[in-house]
Amino acid sequence: MAEVLQLKDIRRSYGGGKAPLVEVLHGINLNLLEGEFSALTGPSGSGKSTLLNIMGLLEQPSSGELLIAGETAVGLTDAARTRLRNLYLGFIFQFHHLLPAFSALENVMMPVFAGKGVVSAEDKARAAMLLERVGLAEHSYKMPVQLSGGQQQRVAIVRALMARPRLVLADEPTGNLDTQTAADAFALMREINREDGVTFLIVTHDARLAETCDRQIRLVDGRLVD
């Protein structure tokens, strides 16, 4: 299988100048393959958020090499990193971050609008199809405040798929949901992974959910231990 993401000796330090330099990631080497469904686990403060931000091109490593779909992603301009992010990556967060002034359908189309500055009829049809796929067709024109927490997270999940990403990075995507709703959201991501071949990396503290993934990647004190 092709490698969607490659990390080679990734290090990240903070501080410098008058503040002491503190390294929080210590030479991370990791490959994610096409179609994998992986969990990233580890205690609080282990560096999971920093690592996810680097993978998502939201933060630059201090050193090392990062490739997305074979393209180097270190040392690029902001515009070049944005292009790679829009082309290959989708994001799901613990708090759905839906825009309150826009409908569910409009929120799903936001990644396309952000990338192209315009939404076509084909894009609108795809957004409607995605909402229908997750049982929200009749809620397409509702505002986020009119949706339940689980419905809002389903909108966030299909929003991450709108631009057909190769890799979806999910940061505690079920952490703000009750047990059953969390299980339903997780099952939806698993279904999308199996049917569409989208690679998922899910940061989670839920050991039960992590155990159902194809692979568990454990980070402790800025080092991969499993």
BELPEBEL-V965848 format. One record per pair of residues at least 6 apart in sequence whose C-alpha atoms are under 6 Angstrom apart, sorted by the first residue. I is the first residue (numbers start at 0). J is the second residue. D is the distance in whole Angstrom. If there is no record, write none. Layout:
BEGIN
i=I j=J d=D
i=I j=J d=D
END
This chain:
BEGIN
i=0 j=33 d=6
i=1 j=32 d=6
i=1 j=33 d=5
i=2 j=31 d=6
i=2 j=32 d=4
i=2 j=33 d=6
i=3 j=31 d=6
i=3 j=32 d=5
i=3 j=33 d=6
i=3 j=67 d=6
i=3 j=68 d=5
i=4 j=30 d=6
i=4 j=31 d=5
i=4 j=66 d=6
i=4 j=67 d=5
i=5 j=29 d=6
i=5 j=30 d=5
i=5 j=65 d=6
i=5 j=66 d=5
i=6 j=28 d=5
i=6 j=29 d=5
i=6 j=64 d=6
i=6 j=65 d=5
i=7 j=28 d=5
i=7 j=63 d=6
i=7 j=64 d=5
i=8 j=26 d=4
i=8 j=27 d=5
i=8 j=28 d=5
i=8 j=63 d=5
i=9 j=26 d=5
i=9 j=27 d=5
i=9 j=62 d=6
i=9 j=63 d=4
i=10 j=24 d=5
i=10 j=25 d=5
i=10 j=26 d=5
i=10 j=60 d=6
i=10 j=61 d=6
i=10 j=62 d=5
i=11 j=22 d=6
i=11 j=23 d=6
i=11 j=24 d=5
i=11 j=60 d=5
i=11 j=61 d=5
i=12 j=21 d=5
i=12 j=22 d=4
i=12 j=23 d=6
i=13 j=20 d=6
i=13 j=21 d=5
i=14 j=20 d=5
i=23 j=221 d=5
i=24 j=221 d=4
i=25 j=221 d=6
i=25 j=222 d=6
i=33 j=198 d=6
i=34 j=196 d=5
i=34 j=197 d=5
i=34 j=198 d=4
i=35 j=198 d=5
i=36 j=198 d=6
i=36 j=199 d=5
i=36 j=212 d=6
i=36 j=213 d=5
i=37 j=200 d=5
i=37 j=212 d=5
i=37 j=213 d=6
i=37 j=214 d=5
i=37 j=215 d=6
i=38 j=200 d=6
i=38 j=201 d=5
i=38 j=202 d=6
i=38 j=209 d=5
i=38 j=215 d=5
i=38 j=216 d=6
i=39 j=201 d=6
i=39 j=202 d=5
i=39 j=216 d=5
i=39 j=217 d=6
i=40 j=203 d=6
i=40 j=217 d=5
i=41 j=217 d=5
i=41 j=218 d=5
i=41 j=219 d=6
i=45 j=219 d=5
i=45 j=220 d=5
i=45 j=221 d=5
i=46 j=221 d=5
i=52 j=58 d=5
i=53 j=59 d=6
i=65 j=71 d=6
i=65 j=72 d=6
i=66 j=72 d=6
i=87 j=164 d=5
i=87 j=165 d=5
i=88 j=164 d=5
i=88 j=166 d=5
i=88 j=167 d=6
i=89 j=159 d=5
i=89 j=164 d=6
i=89 j=167 d=4
i=90 j=159 d=5
i=90 j=167 d=6
i=90 j=168 d=5
i=90 j=169 d=6
i=91 j=169 d=4
i=92 j=169 d=6
i=92 j=170 d=5
i=92 j=172 d=5
i=93 j=170 d=6
i=93 j=171 d=5
i=93 j=172 d=4
i=93 j=174 d=6
i=93 j=175 d=6
i=95 j=152 d=6
i=95 j=155 d=6
i=99 j=143 d=6
i=102 j=140 d=5
i=102 j=141 d=5
i=102 j=142 d=4
i=103 j=139 d=5
i=103 j=140 d=6
i=104 j=139 d=5
i=107 j=126 d=6
i=107 j=158 d=4
i=112 j=118 d=6
i=130 j=136 d=5
i=149 j=180 d=6
i=165 j=197 d=6
i=166 j=198 d=5
i=166 j=199 d=6
i=167 j=199 d=5
i=168 j=200 d=5
i=169 j=201 d=5
i=170 j=202 d=5
i=171 j=202 d=5
i=171 j=203 d=5
i=173 j=181 d=5
i=216 j=225 d=6
i=217 j=223 d=6
i=217 j=224 d=6
i=217 j=225 d=5
END
